[in-house]
């Protein structure tokens, strides 16, 4: 049983898988709203300890307070994922607080919707730094402490499978993130660390609706995507899912619209 209304997400705590993440420590970047917030609650309802790492610390603290009311233990920490020093400090603080790190969900992402003739170099660099450099840095420093059996989930987007106008930087980073995911999976597998790419279609979140206010509203509920992420993390120890592509039934992946 799930319910979504604005930024409020409710997840049925009686789910039979509710204990499968018990005691795991999970960092979710961009975890204060949208898919990140839904994922924080879904994984917290399954017993995980949640770190909401977000550029907007006040909003992250509000989300942590919301989770506390649901008896989910979470910690809000500031993070610009493209800042190497901040990423290092985040990992240090998480291990210092919880004593371990098990899962990283690389969810933080931005976009600048503009034709390439109008896209400034600084804007291009900001999108690349957030969407591609950020997951690279999170993986690099998390792997110094993450345990065997740990898991990294990259939120990739169907923008890695198709293209639409006025989103060159976003597409470049999401295609790049899918490639990075495949490369890291090959590198980490011998170490017993799992990596999954969650290739999600249009999701009913502020990230999408702020850019495309006239989009067909029959898009993914973020809760359904969050539950899919939980399924990825709840696979048996000897098995993992390298890539999942999920899209709303009415979304045709080859059509050039979001």
Secondary structure, DSSP 8 states (H G I E B T S, - for coil): -EEEETTEEEE-TT-TTTTTTTT-EEEEETTTSHHHHHHHHHHHHTT-EEEEEES-HHHHHHHHHHHHHTT--EEEEE--TT-HHHHHHHHHHHHHHHS---EEEE---------TTT--HHHHHHHHIIIIIHHHHHHHHHTTT--TT-EEEEE--GGGT---TT-HHHHHHHHHHHHHHHHHHHHHHTTT-EEEEEEE--BSSHHHHTT-TTS-S-SB-HHHHHHHHHHHHTS-TT---SEEEE--TT--TTSS--
